[in-house]
Amino acid sequence: MKVKLETGDDISFEDFRAQILQDYETAVISRECSILGRREVLTGKAKFGIFGDGKELPQLAMARAFKDGDFRSGYYRDQTFMMALGLLKPKDFFHGLYATTDISQEPMSAGRQMGGHFGTYSLNEDGSWKYLTKQKNSSPDISPTAGQMPRLLGLAQASKIYRHVEGIDAEKFSVNGNEVAWGTIGNASTSEGHFFETINAAGVLQVPMVVSVWDDKYGISVPAQYQTTKEDISEILKGFQRDENNPGYEILKVKGWDYTALIHTYENASDISREEHVPVLIHVTELTQPQGHSTSGSHERYKSEERLEWEKQYDCNKKFRSWILENNIADEDTLTDLEKKIKKEVRLAKKEAWSEFLAPQKEAKKKLVTLLDNAAQASNNKAFISKIKNDLIAIDEPLKKDLASKARKALRYMIGEKSEAKQVLSDWISSYIAKEQPNYSSHLYKETEGKATEIVAVSPTYDENPEQVDGRIILRDNFDQLFSRHPEALIFGEDSGAIGDVNQGLEGLQKKYGKLRVADTGIREATIIGQGIGLALRGLRPIAEIQYLDYLLYGLQTLSDDLATLLYRSVGKQKAPLIVRTRGHRLEGIWHSGSQMGAVIHLLRGMYILTPRNMTQAAGFYNTLMKTDEPALIVESLNGYRLKEPIPNNLGEHCTPIGKVEVMREGSDITLLSYGSTLRIVMEVAKELLEVGIDAEVIDAQSLLPFDIEGEVGKSVEKTNRLLVIDEDVPGGCSAYLLQEVIEKQGAYRFLDSAPQTLAARPHRPAYGTDGDYFSKPSAEDIFEKVYRIMHEANPSDYPWLR
């Protein structure tokens, strides 16, 4: 391992030596944080720990190749990398372990994610973009294994878009597409489908992406022989290696304890990917995991004595230390002194972080003890309240939960009593919860100016005798307007390009705007979503198309765990204004007309979920979303593309409001709430109900998340005194959600004369064919009879029993 040191003209030996010692210092700091971090968990100060020990050296090499403007999409072992870039200090590390909610102390997620999840700030306080080209960037990590991979693809593709698409204002986001997206993943996680899907897609797209596989031969307790064919990920990916005739990957393999080889490998990977826009896979082998997978277990339980001994000998920090001594870069005394200094500094950082974490609770505890004492003196249940006070005093290191819980339990003992002490305690509880709750609940949606719900509605306008066209034409021409006005906008998906999507809503647009802006993709929904997230993180305005609502399930993990949580887990410091376009409902069969709305509205909190009834409304939603910077899912009506609609003369300008319902028909007897394709059937039934003397009010929900922020449905129920929610989701799905929103949240229960009800599809997927649709989903007759039964129950004389 001994090498000849070459100083060259560009760097002196002293500068070279300083760099080496700086790297060693970072490696030792990171290792000491891991060791003390594990102890903090085992002593109960932190809940869980998962650390980057054993991976220090390759991360140092990656940090040296990482440049301003680059992006990282990694996983929870990368603490050394963040420390090497100066983005994570030891005290930050421990605040993350303790889940401190002060973002100035815990800058990664203000305690919303466990330690080891790293991100940087892409936004100013007002929500505007920072100059990403002037800083080193990390997208916020997620825990699901390989979940970081789809996003990585989009981060890399953005460089290709910026390099080759003209007219985009790229000043804050790219310098000629020279930025590299760096991904990291554990060797066991390469077994996941997201990894293989991303690897394949990046090879097809030829984007500047460098993936590092940290290979320590285990996935928790399961060795590589059960994880990977041939126990070697680079070996089985050899078919991706580029050659003279075929584009592909550059695949590099390097030992994780060989410092000089690592430095050269990462410099080489950076140059290839940055200049040629070629993806690179770096398989970093012979790594160790000195403390095991996490604090939830011990690796001595599943590793052999031989393996444990090998890991001690080939620990990358130990090898690095030996290399420094062998090459006379520093002597034993220098390294020993440095190590002692580092241990002292890290212990001090830990101590200070714990003290800072506790300080607000200790201060609040003092105040609360006084309030509880006063409450006890004023109460008939003095003994019980005093016990709660004394229990609180006995807690030397109180959590916020301890304070809130004790105070609220004490208040129970004062039910029915009136005193100033009780009121003061009650006020303290309300104030404390109001102060602390946002630390755990804020930024699910945008909180700065320009929220989608604030975009003013602009109604479609029409010529005197508007042309009646297929709905797809309205969408197509509206997209044309958007792409002409927004050079940063692009759309991609299966069949989106050459044929203009399966329903021709993008007909001819690829020819007009090029293959990068209107693009076909492979059949790979998870990475279609990932492309969109990564592109949006870098300032572009992507629309990711999932061909059918049923196929959204392939990308649902990425949508739910990554996109929907992004703003929340970054505490408003990053945004990804991705629009996901899909279509669904009312077609034929199990796989093209299912309804996942119940799942979607629960799994995608943090996104807007929009269900337009026709293509004019859909186009208006796209226009609204392009005026804001928030993620959304739009579900177009699958059987509406060929239905005739009058074409507006203000395409690209009309805006469908988000969070508002639309009253489609006024009535006095019952409120019928629906959305999407089913709404057309409800409107037909409303006419038929008039024949039997039932005057129904019909409301289009149109925006499911958020739903009816002005409470219009509740006002309708106040007038009609009855409510039926109709949709084609499974029972207990979206219709149940809407019912809760109206009855519970809007308080419409106060106005009901009949039990509120839902009418959903059967609990199975719809059977094939016209008859399958009829007997699987709510038909016109189902709706008619359901309404009639409600009216019969209320007034059987006017509405005699039907059947």
LOBA-650367 format. One line per field, with one value per residue (C-alpha): residue in one letter; x, y, z. Coordinates in nm, 3 decimals. Example, Ala and Ser with C-alpha at 12.3 -4.5 7.8 and 13.67 -1.06 7.14 Angstrom:
type = A S
x = 1.230 1.367
y = -0.450 -0.106
z = 0.780 0.714
END
This chain:
type = M K V K L E T G D D I S F E D F R A Q I L Q D Y E T A V I S R E C S I L G R R E V L T G K A K F G I F G D G K E L P Q L A M A R A F K D G D F R S G Y Y R D Q T F M M A L G L L K P K D F F H G L Y A T T D I S Q E P M S A G R Q M G G H F G T Y S L N E D G S W K Y L T K Q K N S S P D I S P T A G Q M P R L L G L A Q A S K I Y R H V E G I D A E K F S V N G N E V A W G T I G N A S T S E G H F F E T I N A A G V L Q V P M V V S V W D D K Y G I S V P A Q Y Q T T K E D I S E I L K G F Q R D E N N P G Y E I L K V K G W D Y T A L I H T Y E N A S D I S R E E H V P V L I H V T E L T Q P Q G H S T S G S H E R Y K S E E R L E W E K Q Y D C N K K F R S W I L E N N I A D E D T L T D L E K K I K K E V R L A K K E A W S E F L A P Q K E A K K K L V T L L D N A A Q A S N N K A F I S K I K N D L I A I D E P L K K D L A S K A R K A L R Y M I G E K S E A K Q V L S D W I S S Y I A K E Q P N Y S S H L Y K E T E G K A T E I V A V S P T Y D E N P E Q V D G R I I L R D N F D Q L F S R H P E A L I F G E D S G A I G D V N Q G L E G L Q K K Y G K L R V A D T G I R E A T I I G Q G I G L A L R G L R P I A E I Q Y L D Y L L Y G L Q T L S D D L A T L L Y R S V G K Q K A P L I V R T R G H R L E G I W H S G S Q M G A V I H L L R G M Y I L T P R N M T Q A A G F Y N T L M K T D E P A L I V E S L N G Y R L K E P I P N N L G E H C T P I G K V E V M R E G S D I T L L S Y G S T L R I V M E V A K E L L E V G I D A E V I D A Q S L L P F D I E G E V G K S V E K T N R L L V I D E D V P G G C S A Y L L Q E V I E K Q G A Y R F L D S A P Q T L A A R P H R P A Y G T D G D Y F S K P S A E D I F E K V Y R I M H E A N P S D Y P W L R
x = 0.000 0.307 0.303 0.533 0.396 0.395 0.350 0.346 0.347 -0.012 0.020 0.308 0.390 0.280 -0.057 -0.088 0.001 -0.255 -0.525 -0.442 -0.447 -0.772 -0.926 -0.793 -0.931 -1.274 -1.264 -1.178 -1.442 -1.705 -1.601 -1.603 -1.953 -2.068 -1.922 -2.066 -2.393 -2.445 -2.380 -2.636 -2.901 -2.809 -2.826 -3.172 -3.097 -3.180 -3.439 -3.242 -2.912 -2.778 -2.429 -2.166 -1.875 -1.666 -1.756 -1.545 -1.270 -1.476 -1.697 -1.393 -1.294 -1.645 -1.643 -1.320 -1.479 -1.807 -1.839 -2.067 -2.396 -2.372 -2.647 -2.636 -2.914 -2.797 -2.884 -2.827 -2.458 -2.319 -2.233 -1.861 -1.937 -2.151 -1.884 -1.614 -1.815 -1.858 -2.235 -2.254 -2.079 -2.051 -2.298 -2.544 -2.497 -2.597 -2.887 -3.015 -2.979 -3.178 -3.446 -3.402 -3.682 -3.483 -3.365 -3.078 -2.944 -3.059 -3.027 -3.107 -3.475 -3.536 -3.584 -3.842 -3.621 -3.387 -3.019 -2.831 -3.077 -2.914 -3.030 -2.930 -3.131 -3.246 -3.486 -3.470 -3.701 -3.964 -3.965 -3.767 -3.473 -3.120 -2.831 -2.787 -2.484 -2.297 -2.342 -2.311 -2.651 -2.808 -3.166 -3.333 -3.287 -3.558 -3.520 -3.684 -3.403 -3.323 -3.591 -3.324 -3.259 -3.557 -3.498 -3.130 -3.222 -3.410 -3.135 -2.894 -3.132 -3.173 -2.812 -2.891 -3.198 -3.004 -2.723 -2.944 -3.271 -3.254 -3.443 -3.442 -3.328 -3.067 -2.867 -2.951 -2.960 -2.693 -2.374 -2.413 -2.532 -2.194 -2.345 -2.321 -2.580 -2.411 -2.598 -2.502 -2.656 -2.570 -2.482 -2.782 -3.021 -2.911 -3.147 -3.440 -3.634 -3.585 -3.211 -3.232 -3.501 -3.291 -2.971 -3.143 -3.313 -2.990 -2.812 -3.084 -3.094 -2.714 -2.715 -2.436 -2.502 -2.240 -2.367 -2.151 -2.230 -2.095 -2.026 -1.966 -2.105 -2.414 -2.771 -2.835 -2.774 -2.815 -2.486 -2.426 -2.476 -2.849 -2.858 -2.682 -2.611 -2.238 -2.225 -2.098 -2.314 -2.053 -1.998 -2.363 -2.389 -2.106 -2.356 -2.413 -2.045 -2.014 -1.793 -1.689 -2.018 -2.271 -2.340 -2.380 -2.203 -1.851 -1.817 -1.534 -1.433 -1.218 -1.132 -1.285 -0.968 -0.730 -0.714 -0.514 -0.709 -1.033 -0.920 -0.822 -1.138 -1.370 -1.180 -1.203 -1.574 -1.640 -1.456 -1.631 -1.978 -1.942 -1.791 -1.944 -2.279 -2.215 -2.346 -2.082 -2.115 -1.845 -1.847 -1.662 -1.566 -1.403 -1.581 -1.664 -1.938 -1.756 -2.068 -2.308 -2.613 -2.776 -2.842 -3.120 -2.880 -2.524 -2.337 -2.152 -2.472 -2.443 -2.081 -1.818 -1.508 -1.302 -1.513 -1.500 -1.123 -1.093 -1.305 -1.072 -0.769 -0.931 -1.112 -1.067 -0.970 -0.706 -0.570 -0.566 -0.370 -0.113 -0.078 -0.014 0.262 0.419 0.444 0.585 0.295 0.275 0.434 0.277 0.284 0.113 -0.170 -0.209 -0.233 -0.484 -0.697 -0.698 -0.801 -1.082 -1.218 -1.230 -1.400 -1.665 -1.742 -1.781 -2.009 -2.223 -2.246 -2.336 -2.598 -2.768 -2.764 -2.911 -3.175 -3.285 -3.270 -3.619 -3.784 -3.608 -3.720 -4.077 -4.062 -3.986 -4.288 -4.516 -4.413 -4.522 -4.852 -4.919 -4.841 -5.086 -5.345 -5.304 -5.354 -5.674 -5.822 -6.026 -5.795 -5.477 -5.316 -5.356 -5.225 -4.936 -4.835 -4.826 -4.617 -4.372 -4.347 -4.256 -3.996 -3.835 -3.775 -3.428 -3.424 -3.783 -3.913 -4.186 -4.420 -4.360 -4.460 -4.771 -4.887 -4.847 -5.022 -5.317 -5.365 -5.359 -5.633 -5.863 -5.867 -6.014 -6.320 -6.615 -6.396 -6.351 -6.035 -5.776 -5.510 -5.712 -5.757 -5.388 -5.297 -5.550 -5.411 -5.056 -5.153 -5.321 -5.030 -4.770 -4.940 -4.998 -4.629 -4.494 -4.733 -4.602 -4.256 -4.399 -4.674 -4.577 -4.491 -4.704 -4.804 -4.652 -4.668 -4.520 -4.692 -4.820 -4.995 -5.206 -5.518 -5.455 -5.442 -5.747 -5.992 -6.020 -6.327 -6.304 -6.446 -6.601 -6.676 -7.040 -7.077 -6.785 -6.665 -6.746 -6.432 -6.306 -6.187 -5.836 -5.807 -5.861 -5.587 -5.351 -5.394 -5.365 -5.038 -4.917 -4.982 -4.802 -4.495 -4.465 -4.479 -4.264 -3.941 -3.862 -4.176 -4.144 -4.357 -4.262 -4.414 -4.503 -4.624 -4.620 -4.386 -4.416 -4.788 -4.879 -5.001 -5.248 -5.538 -5.360 -5.371 -5.013 -5.060 -4.789 -4.616 -4.298 -4.241 -4.288 -4.092 -3.841 -3.773 -3.629 -3.931 -4.201 -4.044 -4.121 -3.999 -3.970 -4.233 -4.100 -4.339 -4.119 -3.843 -4.086 -4.191 -3.827 -3.733 -4.000 -3.888 -3.523 -3.598 -3.826 -3.565 -3.337 -3.573 -3.751 -4.128 -4.182 -4.510 -4.468 -4.729 -4.847 -5.050 -5.337 -5.441 -5.405 -5.036 -4.979 -4.930 -4.589 -4.474 -4.677 -4.389 -4.181 -4.474 -4.568 -4.230 -4.041 -4.247 -4.539 -4.310 -4.038 -4.151 -4.241 -3.920 -3.705 -3.908 -3.978 -3.614 -3.661 -3.943 -4.027 -4.319 -4.389 -4.723 -4.822 -5.064 -5.273 -5.616 -5.867 -6.220 -6.512 -6.347 -6.330 -6.187 -5.976 -5.655 -5.776 -6.071 -5.986 -6.005 -5.714 -5.848 -5.894 -5.529 -5.409 -5.578 -5.425 -5.080 -5.018 -5.087 -4.855 -4.967 -5.280 -5.516 -5.734 -6.012 -6.152 -6.484 -6.382 -6.082 -6.157 -6.142 -5.827 -5.656 -5.750 -5.582 -5.259 -5.271 -5.327 -5.041 -4.798 -4.861 -4.751 -4.466 -4.634 -4.669 -5.001 -5.170 -5.430 -5.659 -5.819 -6.146 -6.051 -6.373 -6.379 -6.119 -6.364 -6.660 -6.743 -6.674 -6.689 -6.334 -6.244 -6.081 -5.853 -5.664 -5.347 -5.503 -5.817 -5.755 -5.960 -5.948 -5.787 -5.970 -6.309 -6.618 -6.858 -7.235 -7.342 -7.713 -7.911 -8.179 -8.371 -8.426 -8.084 -7.719 -7.537 -7.156 -6.934 -6.634 -6.467 -6.641 -6.910 -7.034 -7.175 -7.392 -7.506 -7.611 -7.818 -7.982 -8.066 -8.284 -8.454 -8.522 -8.729 -8.975 -9.059 -9.055 -8.701 -8.503 -8.134 -7.847 -7.536 -7.186 -6.857 -6.585 -6.317 -6.040 -6.000 -5.686 -5.764 -6.141 -6.393 -6.196 -6.489 -6.739 -6.984 -7.107 -7.198 -7.401 -7.578 -7.666 -7.799 -8.046 -8.132 -8.089 -7.969 -7.637 -7.529 -7.166 -7.117 -6.794 -6.648 -6.383 -6.415 -6.646 -6.475 -6.247 -6.271 -6.646 -6.592 -6.321 -6.553 -6.830 -6.601 -6.494 -6.855 -7.015 -6.732 -6.505 -6.774 -7.021 -7.302 -7.438 -7.629 -7.850 -7.936 -8.286 -8.170 -7.862 -7.573 -7.477 -7.221 -7.261 -6.935 -6.832 -6.835 -6.540 -6.367 -6.199 -6.444 -6.514 -6.452 -6.699 -6.999 -7.188 -6.885 -6.882 -7.257 -7.247 -6.920 -6.960 -7.248 -7.490 -7.754 -8.013 -7.808 -7.788 -8.155 -8.270 -8.032 -8.165 -8.522 -8.476 -8.340 -8.646 -8.880 -8.747 -8.807 -9.150 -9.295 -9.631 -9.485 -9.224 -9.382 -9.155 -8.984 -8.836
y = 0.000 0.226 0.485 0.749 1.091 1.337 1.697 1.852 2.222 2.287 2.182 2.181 1.887 2.086 2.160 1.794 1.690 1.934 1.784 1.434 1.530 1.718 1.405 1.194 1.440 1.424 1.045 1.029 1.288 1.092 0.763 0.913 1.052 0.704 0.546 0.804 0.810 0.440 0.493 0.773 0.538 0.254 0.488 0.607 0.964 0.891 0.655 0.491 0.520 0.416 0.537 0.564 0.396 0.182 0.393 0.698 0.674 0.642 0.926 1.147 1.065 1.139 1.472 1.572 1.511 1.683 2.037 2.336 2.274 1.897 1.706 1.410 1.152 0.909 0.711 0.710 0.611 0.931 1.137 1.151 1.293 1.570 1.645 1.659 1.922 2.127 2.068 1.868 1.946 1.710 1.914 1.902 1.526 1.488 1.730 1.508 1.206 1.378 1.506 1.872 2.073 2.396 2.400 2.632 2.352 2.051 2.184 1.860 1.819 1.988 1.648 1.520 1.239 1.016 1.094 1.004 1.176 1.469 1.760 2.114 2.433 2.511 2.789 3.131 3.219 3.349 3.020 3.150 2.956 3.001 2.992 2.615 2.648 2.831 2.566 2.194 2.029 1.724 1.618 1.518 1.150 0.892 0.565 0.309 0.109 0.213 0.482 0.742 0.594 0.719 1.077 1.044 0.981 1.309 1.505 1.379 1.427 1.794 1.854 1.706 1.928 2.239 2.154 2.086 2.279 2.645 2.932 2.821 3.069 2.843 3.100 2.957 2.594 2.493 2.592 2.430 2.107 2.039 1.919 1.555 1.374 1.149 0.853 0.618 0.286 -0.017 -0.337 -0.527 -0.256 -0.310 -0.609 -0.369 -0.309 0.068 0.019 -0.191 0.029 0.339 0.181 0.077 0.414 0.611 0.392 0.461 0.835 0.876 1.122 1.242 1.013 0.850 0.569 0.445 0.103 0.068 -0.307 -0.454 -0.796 -0.781 -0.652 -0.632 -0.999 -1.146 -1.204 -1.122 -1.480 -1.434 -1.082 -1.076 -1.322 -1.405 -1.194 -0.906 -0.626 -0.493 -0.842 -0.893 -0.542 -0.599 -0.601 -0.230 -0.150 0.084 -0.004 0.151 0.069 0.099 0.361 0.244 0.272 0.315 0.057 0.101 -0.117 -0.007 -0.123 0.089 0.108 0.216 0.596 0.681 0.443 0.591 0.947 0.857 0.654 0.933 1.196 0.974 0.911 1.281 1.373 1.106 1.182 1.560 1.603 1.317 1.279 0.911 0.729 0.568 0.293 0.270 -0.058 0.008 -0.329 -0.460 -0.216 -0.290 -0.206 -0.184 -0.141 -0.347 -0.233 -0.015 0.018 -0.239 -0.532 -0.661 -0.792 -1.040 -1.246 -1.318 -1.262 -1.531 -1.484 -1.484 -1.208 -0.997 -1.031 -0.939 -0.629 -0.517 -0.549 -0.386 -0.104 0.184 0.435 0.199 0.138 0.513 0.574 0.313 0.463 0.809 0.670 0.456 0.753 0.986 1.229 1.242 1.061 0.858 1.141 1.382 1.139 1.041 1.406 1.473 1.177 1.286 1.637 1.504 1.275 1.569 1.796 1.538 1.462 1.835 1.870 1.585 1.740 2.083 1.940 1.750 2.057 2.272 2.007 2.001 2.375 2.470 2.179 2.258 2.619 2.515 2.261 2.533 2.730 2.427 2.309 2.645 2.628 2.275 2.380 2.669 2.440 2.189 2.456 2.572 2.228 1.981 1.714 1.862 1.525 1.393 1.710 1.731 1.377 1.473 1.778 1.569 1.310 1.591 1.730 1.384 1.389 1.544 1.542 1.608 1.571 1.793 1.494 1.476 1.839 1.826 1.494 1.589 1.922 1.774 1.493 1.744 1.946 1.643 1.660 2.012 1.926 2.126 2.357 2.728 2.908 3.142 2.871 2.631 2.889 2.974 2.605 2.556 2.857 2.726 2.391 2.554 2.790 2.515 2.287 2.577 2.662 2.308 2.140 2.330 2.190 1.852 1.940 2.245 2.255 1.969 2.219 2.548 2.822 3.115 3.338 3.191 2.884 2.697 2.760 3.134 3.133 3.326 3.133 3.241 3.104 2.976 3.221 3.142 3.293 3.359 3.022 2.815 2.517 2.181 1.968 1.646 1.704 1.593 1.892 2.128 1.957 1.949 2.314 2.412 2.219 2.394 2.729 2.623 2.489 2.802 3.024 2.811 2.688 2.509 2.294 1.940 1.626 1.261 0.918 0.598 0.689 1.061 1.160 1.024 0.946 1.228 1.002 0.715 0.958 1.215 1.489 1.576 1.522 1.690 1.854 1.647 1.757 2.119 2.119 1.838 1.499 1.630 1.842 1.600 1.262 0.894 0.677 0.307 0.118 0.212 0.413 0.443 0.618 0.827 0.972 0.987 1.178 1.431 1.474 1.523 1.761 1.965 1.979 2.152 2.426 2.271 2.226 1.862 1.685 1.312 1.105 0.772 0.610 0.486 0.542 0.170 0.188 0.467 0.189 0.112 0.462 0.503 0.430 0.704 0.944 0.873 0.841 1.098 1.361 1.395 1.429 1.646 1.988 1.849 1.659 1.947 2.189 2.401 2.415 2.223 2.197 1.980 2.126 1.808 1.764 1.400 1.344 1.028 0.911 0.671 0.549 0.420 0.207 -0.173 -0.434 -0.486 -0.317 -0.008 0.112 0.049 0.330 0.383 0.715 0.597 0.494 0.801 1.060 0.904 0.811 1.138 1.393 1.676 1.676 1.820 1.553 1.688 1.508 1.724 1.620 1.721 1.837 2.208 2.172 1.961 2.221 2.484 2.282 2.262 2.638 2.696 2.467 2.638 2.958 2.797 2.565 2.274 1.907 1.766 1.466 1.526 1.235 1.301 1.124 0.832 0.828 1.202 1.253 1.199 1.374 1.708 2.028 2.392 2.515 2.819 3.118 3.173 2.843 2.865 3.141 3.000 2.859 2.598 2.680 2.431 2.349 2.465 2.274 2.369 2.351 2.193 2.196 2.360 2.165 2.154 1.790 1.623 1.706 1.470 1.501 1.331 1.390 1.284 1.057 0.951 1.309 1.287 0.994 1.182 1.477 1.247 1.090 1.433 1.496 1.157 1.223 1.527 1.287 1.147 1.483 1.480 1.801 1.712 1.955 1.824 1.931 1.852 1.798 1.834 1.896 1.612 1.736 1.994 1.956 2.239 2.483 2.727 2.471 2.498 2.139 2.198 2.501 2.287 2.027 2.303 2.375 2.019 1.836 1.520 1.402 1.123 1.090 0.891 0.768 0.457 0.386 0.084 0.113 0.301 0.475 0.827 0.856 0.783 1.048 1.304 1.211 1.273 1.607 1.724 1.571 1.605 1.882 2.109 2.013 1.929 1.668 1.955 1.996 1.636 1.496 1.165 0.952 1.062 0.788 0.684 0.491 0.340 0.058 -0.306 -0.408 -0.582 -0.451 -0.396 -0.691 -0.668 -0.535 -0.306 -0.545 -0.577 -0.201 -0.193 -0.458 -0.341 0.037 0.267 0.279 0.541 0.302 0.241 0.615 0.673 0.397 0.499 0.855 0.733 0.507 0.800 1.007 0.713 0.677 1.046 1.062 0.720 0.863 1.088 0.831 0.484 0.179 0.111 -0.234
z = 0.000 0.021 -0.256 -0.395 -0.312 -0.601 -0.500 -0.848 -0.929 -0.822 -0.461 -0.214 0.006 0.310 0.150 0.053 0.407 0.549 0.327 0.440 0.806 0.757 0.610 0.896 1.149 0.983 0.979 1.349 1.440 1.252 1.414 1.762 1.696 1.596 1.908 2.146 1.953 2.017 2.386 2.401 2.263 2.495 2.796 2.690 2.590 2.226 2.078 1.798 1.620 1.282 1.199 0.927 1.103 0.872 0.566 0.646 0.383 0.064 0.181 0.221 -0.136 -0.261 -0.080 -0.254 -0.597 -0.503 -0.642 -0.597 -0.772 -0.732 -0.551 -0.319 -0.291 -0.030 0.275 0.646 0.651 0.495 0.802 0.718 0.374 0.525 0.782 0.514 0.327 0.644 0.642 0.965 1.291 1.588 1.789 1.496 1.489 1.854 1.828 1.548 1.774 2.050 1.806 1.895 1.733 1.702 1.340 1.427 1.648 1.443 1.087 0.903 0.992 1.329 1.488 1.240 1.120 1.313 1.296 0.981 0.746 0.577 0.365 0.275 0.224 -0.128 -0.031 0.124 0.413 0.170 -0.023 -0.320 -0.462 -0.340 -0.586 -0.591 -0.819 -0.544 -0.276 -0.226 -0.216 -0.056 -0.112 0.218 0.292 0.346 0.534 0.299 0.144 -0.214 -0.186 -0.265 -0.610 -0.820 -0.708 -0.796 -1.158 -1.184 -1.012 -1.276 -1.568 -1.476 -1.584 -1.923 -1.960 -1.863 -2.106 -2.407 -2.373 -2.469 -2.314 -1.948 -1.687 -1.527 -1.335 -0.992 -1.095 -1.343 -1.520 -1.861 -1.705 -1.542 -1.215 -1.105 -0.897 -0.642 -0.499 -0.218 -0.124 0.086 -0.096 0.041 -0.074 -0.432 -0.419 -0.427 -0.749 -0.720 -0.756 -1.072 -1.225 -1.167 -1.294 -1.615 -1.666 -1.612 -1.865 -2.119 -2.050 -2.023 -1.738 -1.504 -1.210 -0.987 -0.765 -0.478 -0.335 0.019 0.039 0.384 0.282 0.503 0.508 0.881 0.967 0.619 0.433 0.068 -0.048 0.018 -0.121 -0.456 -0.734 -0.728 -0.407 -0.622 -0.759 -1.004 -1.139 -1.226 -1.375 -1.623 -1.905 -1.839 -1.905 -2.203 -2.497 -2.828 -2.995 -2.713 -2.449 -2.094 -1.761 -1.649 -1.371 -1.121 -0.831 -0.540 -0.190 0.081 0.291 0.011 0.043 -0.268 -0.488 -0.358 -0.432 -0.788 -0.845 -0.739 -0.935 -1.242 -1.190 -1.146 -1.467 -1.677 -1.552 -1.543 -1.887 -2.086 -1.906 -1.855 -1.545 -1.325 -1.068 -0.802 -0.614 -0.288 -0.142 0.175 0.403 0.765 1.013 1.348 1.561 1.357 1.163 1.428 1.799 1.776 1.791 1.804 1.500 1.719 1.706 1.335 1.228 1.268 1.480 1.160 1.007 1.320 1.334 0.965 1.024 1.301 1.073 0.769 0.945 0.699 0.967 1.103 0.751 0.683 1.001 0.905 0.557 0.704 0.926 0.653 0.418 0.684 0.654 1.033 1.322 1.601 1.854 1.615 1.542 1.907 2.012 1.735 1.839 2.202 2.104 1.885 2.158 2.395 2.141 2.047 2.413 2.472 2.170 2.299 2.643 2.505 2.269 2.550 2.770 2.492 2.419 2.784 2.854 2.724 2.904 3.231 3.210 3.134 3.417 3.672 3.561 3.554 3.903 4.038 3.854 3.978 4.334 4.305 4.151 4.432 4.697 4.526 4.462 4.662 4.514 4.652 4.727 4.374 4.209 4.455 4.364 3.995 4.085 4.287 4.009 3.772 4.011 4.023 3.647 3.617 3.237 3.130 2.778 2.637 2.663 3.037 3.083 2.867 3.005 3.372 3.328 3.141 3.393 3.679 3.518 3.528 3.907 3.889 3.682 3.811 4.019 3.960 4.057 3.915 3.958 3.746 3.471 3.470 3.441 3.162 2.975 3.018 2.864 2.566 2.514 2.546 2.294 2.055 2.078 2.047 1.803 1.496 1.570 1.476 1.229 1.024 0.654 0.538 0.273 0.171 0.435 0.243 -0.013 -0.336 -0.201 -0.453 -0.247 -0.281 -0.662 -0.777 -0.989 -1.351 -1.523 -1.880 -2.129 -2.462 -2.798 -2.879 -3.050 -2.920 -3.118 -2.960 -2.958 -2.804 -2.451 -2.547 -2.782 -2.492 -2.295 -2.591 -2.676 -2.311 -2.274 -2.588 -2.421 -2.103 -2.282 -2.493 -2.184 -1.953 -2.113 -1.785 -1.822 -1.954 -1.960 -1.986 -1.947 -2.127 -2.480 -2.396 -2.676 -3.028 -3.020 -2.784 -2.499 -2.529 -2.555 -2.773 -2.514 -2.618 -2.990 -3.197 -2.903 -2.916 -3.272 -3.167 -2.841 -2.887 -2.736 -2.412 -2.321 -2.440 -2.383 -2.399 -2.113 -2.049 -1.854 -1.508 -1.294 -0.984 -1.175 -1.378 -1.043 -0.936 -1.250 -1.167 -0.807 -0.898 -1.184 -0.961 -0.684 -0.934 -1.043 -1.340 -1.376 -1.466 -1.535 -1.479 -1.657 -1.519 -1.793 -1.573 -1.215 -1.146 -1.239 -0.991 -0.737 -0.889 -0.797 -0.480 -0.244 -0.405 -0.406 -0.047 0.124 -0.082 -0.264 -0.024 0.278 0.123 0.242 0.585 0.653 0.528 0.744 0.438 0.323 -0.003 -0.254 -0.553 -0.750 -0.944 -1.117 -1.159 -1.443 -1.469 -1.580 -1.436 -1.364 -1.566 -1.830 -1.850 -1.619 -1.311 -1.422 -1.603 -1.400 -1.040 -0.788 -0.553 -0.428 -0.070 -0.057 -0.244 -0.025 0.285 0.158 -0.024 0.247 0.154 -0.210 -0.369 -0.504 -0.784 -0.971 -1.253 -1.406 -1.760 -1.958 -1.925 -1.548 -1.579 -1.797 -1.539 -1.265 -1.465 -1.515 -1.142 -1.043 -1.279 -1.084 -0.760 -0.663 -0.488 -0.581 -0.700 -0.855 -1.125 -1.215 -1.553 -1.640 -1.857 -2.054 -2.109 -2.379 -2.664 -2.505 -2.662 -2.470 -2.580 -2.625 -2.410 -2.573 -2.273 -2.267 -2.063 -1.854 -1.694 -1.346 -1.162 -0.789 -0.552 -0.232 -0.355 -0.462 -0.739 -0.712 -1.039 -0.971 -0.695 -0.510 -0.185 -0.083 -0.063 -0.124 -0.362 -0.344 -0.602 -0.829 -1.152 -1.400 -1.154 -1.136 -1.488 -1.384 -1.074 -1.289 -1.510 -1.206 -1.063 -1.369 -1.329 -0.960 -1.053 -1.214 -0.869 -0.697 -0.553 -0.602 -0.555 -0.514 -0.691 -0.583 -0.756 -0.494 -0.769 -0.513 -0.263 -0.088 0.028 0.028 0.045 0.256 0.255 0.388 0.099 0.130 0.493 0.389 0.132 0.394 0.617 0.335 0.227 0.562 0.384 0.239 0.009 -0.105 -0.426 -0.575 -0.734 -0.474 -0.247 0.055 0.337 0.091 -0.045 0.010 0.381 0.392 0.232 0.472 0.768 0.623 0.590 0.898 1.147 1.028 0.886 1.160 0.919 1.161 1.322 1.016 0.931 0.927 0.779 0.837 0.612 0.374 0.114 -0.209 -0.329 -0.558 -0.459 -0.241 -0.532 -0.845 -1.133 -1.359 -1.732 -1.988 -1.982 -1.757 -1.531 -1.489 -1.421 -1.150 -0.992 -0.967 -0.878 -1.170 -1.238 -1.098 -0.783 -0.722 -0.796 -0.563 -0.286 -0.291 -0.312 -0.006 0.194 0.100 0.166 0.518 0.580 0.417 0.324 0.223 -0.046 -0.147 -0.127 -0.104 -0.437 -0.390
END
